[in-house]
Amino acid sequence: MPVAQRLPRASRVSRRRWLALTGATALAAGLAACARLPFGNEYTFSESQLQRALDRKFPFDRRVLAVLDVNLTHPRLTLLPERNRLAVSVDATVTHPLGGAPLIGTLAIDSALAYDPATMSVVLRDPEVETFTIAGLPERWSRQLNAAGALIATQLLQGAPIYTFKPEQLNIGGVARQPGAITVLSHGVNVKFDSR
């Protein structure tokens, strides 16, 4: 005789209720876990999240062109949605190892964004120097200064991670996802996810 037929009717109802409650609890727990994830099929990083990520990269000190010590501080982020890029402006202090008063100015770059699967990160890609100005620097030095700026931008920002995903963020419910289109918006950066 099957077990269900051997149990009294009250026990069968209780077992059904228990199974229904267990199933409902498991479903609710699964939905709650998904609700705690920071994103579904897309996620938008706010401008303040991006600024905090950038702040962690500074201050930055580097010797360039074998003769100039460059210190970069106070990064300022600007979103460029019309070009799908980010702009970063930093305060720059340049000193010569032979001494003299430090030169103070500003370095401004802009950069595209890309996804790096090896690090599971949204990174800066192809930074370009917009301006590198130093107060009081003779005009004849501007070409060397822009070359130094290009070197600094490449060394500092090329491949710099803005956000690193956790493995569980890219694999939900057994479905592997990978960031696809990355779009700079007026209020942040949107990342859409593709199923693999």
For each residue, the residues with C-beta under 8 A, 3 or more apart:
1: 5 6
2: 5 6
3: 6 7
4: 7 12
5: 1 2
6: 1 2 3
7: 3 4 11 12 15
8: 11 12
9: 12 13
10: 13 14
11: 7 8 14 15
12: 4 7 8 9 15 16
13: 9 10 16 17
14: 10 11 17 18
15: 7 11 12 18 19
16: 12 13 19 20
17: 13 14 20 21
18: 14 15 21 22
19: 15 16 22 23
20: 16 17 23 24
21: 17 18 24 25
22: 18 19 25 26
23: 19 20 26 27
24: 20 21 27 28
25: 21 22 28 29
26: 22 23 29 30
27: 23 24 30 31
28: 24 25 31 32
29: 25 26 32 33
30: 26 27 33 34
31: 27 28 34 35
32: 28 29 35 36
33: 29 30 36 37
34: 30 31 37 40 172
35: 31 32
36: 32 33
37: 33 34 40 169 172
38: 43 169
39: 42 43 169 191 193
40: 34 37
41: 192 193
42: 39 190 191 192 193
43: 38 39 190 191 193
44: 185 187 188 189 190 191
45: 49 50 122 162 163 188 189 190 191
46: 49 50 187 188
47: 50 51 77 79 187 188
48: 51 52
49: 45 46 52 53 163 188
50: 45 46 47 53 54 77 86 162 188 189
51: 47 48 54 55 75 77
52: 48 49 55 56
53: 49 50 56 57 161 162 163
54: 50 51 57 58 75 77 88 162
55: 51 52 58 75
56: 52 53
57: 53 54 60 75 156 157 160
58: 54 55 72 73 74 75 90
59: 71 72 73
60: 57 71 72 73 90 152 156
61: 69 70 71 72
62: 69 70 152 155 156
63: 66 67 68 69 70
64: 68 70 148 151 152
65: 68 144 147 148 151
66: 63
67: 63 96 97
68: 63 64 65 94 95 96 148
69: 61 62 63 94 95 96 97
70: 61 62 63 64 92 93 94 148 152
71: 59 60 61 92 93 94 95
72: 58 59 60 61 75 90 91 92 107 152 156
73: 58 59 60 90 91 93
74: 58 90 91
75: 51 54 55 57 58 72 88 89 90
76: 88 89 90
77: 47 50 51 54 86 87 88
78: 86 87 88 89
79: 47 86 87 184 185 186 187 188 189
80: 83 84 85 86 87 110 184
81: 84 183 184 185 186
82:
83: 80 110 184
84: 80 81 112 113 183 184
85: 80 110 111 112 113 184
86: 50 77 78 79 80 110 111 113 124 184 189
87: 77 78 79 80 108 109 110 111 130
88: 54 75 76 77 78 108 109 110 111 127 157
89: 75 76 78 106 107 108 109
90: 58 60 72 73 74 75 76 106 107 108
91: 72 73 74 104 105 106
92: 70 71 72 104 105 106 107 132 134
93: 70 71 73 102 103 104
94: 68 69 70 71 102 103 104 105 134 145 148
95: 68 69 71 100 102 103
96: 67 68 69 99 100
97: 67 69
98:
99: 96
100: 95 96
101:
102: 93 94 95
103: 93 94 95 134 135 136 137
104: 91 92 93 94 134 135
105: 91 92 94 132 133 134 135 137
106: 89 90 91 92 131 132 133
107: 72 89 90 92 129 131 132 149 152 153
108: 87 88 89 90 129 130 131 132
109: 87 88 89 127 128 129 130 149 153 157
110: 80 83 85 86 87 88 127 128 130
111: 85 86 87 88 124 125 126 127 128 153 157
112: 84 85 124 125 126
113: 84 85 86 122 123 124 125 162 182 184 189
114: 122 123 125 182
115: 121 122 123 178 179 180 182 191
116: 119 120 121 122 123 159 161
117: 120 178
118:
119: 116 123 161 164
120: 116 117 164 165 166 167 170
121: 115 116 161 162 163 164 165
122: 45 113 114 115 116 161 162 163 179 182 189 191
123: 113 114 115 116 119 159 160 161 162
124: 86 111 112 113 127 157 158 159 160 162
125: 111 112 113 114 158 159
126: 111 112 158
127: 88 109 110 111 124 153 154 156 157 158
128: 109 110 111 150 153
129: 107 108 109 132 146 149 150 153
130: 87 108 109 110
131: 106 107 108
132: 92 105 106 107 108 129 145 146 148 149
133: 105 106 137
134: 92 94 103 104 105 137 141 145
135: 103 104 105
136: 103
137: 103 105 133 134 141 142 145
138: 141
139: 142
140:
141: 134 137 138 144 145
142: 137 139 145 146
143: 146 147
144: 65 141 147 148
145: 94 132 134 137 141 142 148 149
146: 129 132 142 143 149 150
147: 65 143 144 150 151
148: 64 65 68 70 94 132 144 145 151 152
149: 107 109 129 132 145 146 152 153
150: 128 129 146 147 153 154
151: 64 65 147 148 154 155
152: 60 62 64 70 72 107 148 149 155 156
153: 107 109 111 127 128 129 149 150 156 157 158
154: 127 150 151 157 158
155: 62 151 152 158
156: 57 60 62 72 127 152 153 160
157: 57 88 109 111 124 127 153 154 160
158: 124 125 126 127 153 154 155
159: 116 123 124 125
160: 57 123 124 156 157
161: 53 116 119 121 122 123 164
162: 45 50 53 54 113 121 122 123 124 189
163: 45 49 53 121 122
164: 119 120 121 161
165: 120 121 169 170 179
166: 120 169 170
167: 120 170 171
168: 171 172
169: 37 38 39 165 166 172
170: 120 165 166 167 176 177 178 193
171: 167 168 174 175 176 177
172: 34 37 168 169 175 177
173:
174: 171
175: 171 172 195
176: 170 171 195 196
177: 170 171 172 193 194 195 196
178: 115 117 170 193 194 196
179: 115 122 165 182 191 192 193 194
180: 115 191 192 193 194
181: 190 191 192
182: 113 114 115 122 179 189 190 191 192
183: 81 84 189 190 192
184: 79 80 81 83 84 85 86 113 189
185: 44 79 81 188 189 190
186: 79 81
187: 44 46 47 79
188: 44 45 46 47 49 50 79 185
189: 44 45 50 79 86 113 122 162 182 183 184 185
190: 42 43 44 45 181 182 183 185
191: 39 42 43 44 45 115 122 179 180 181 182
192: 41 42 179 180 181 182 183
193: 39 41 42 43 170 177 178 179 180
194: 177 178 179 180
195: 175 176 177
196: 176 177 178
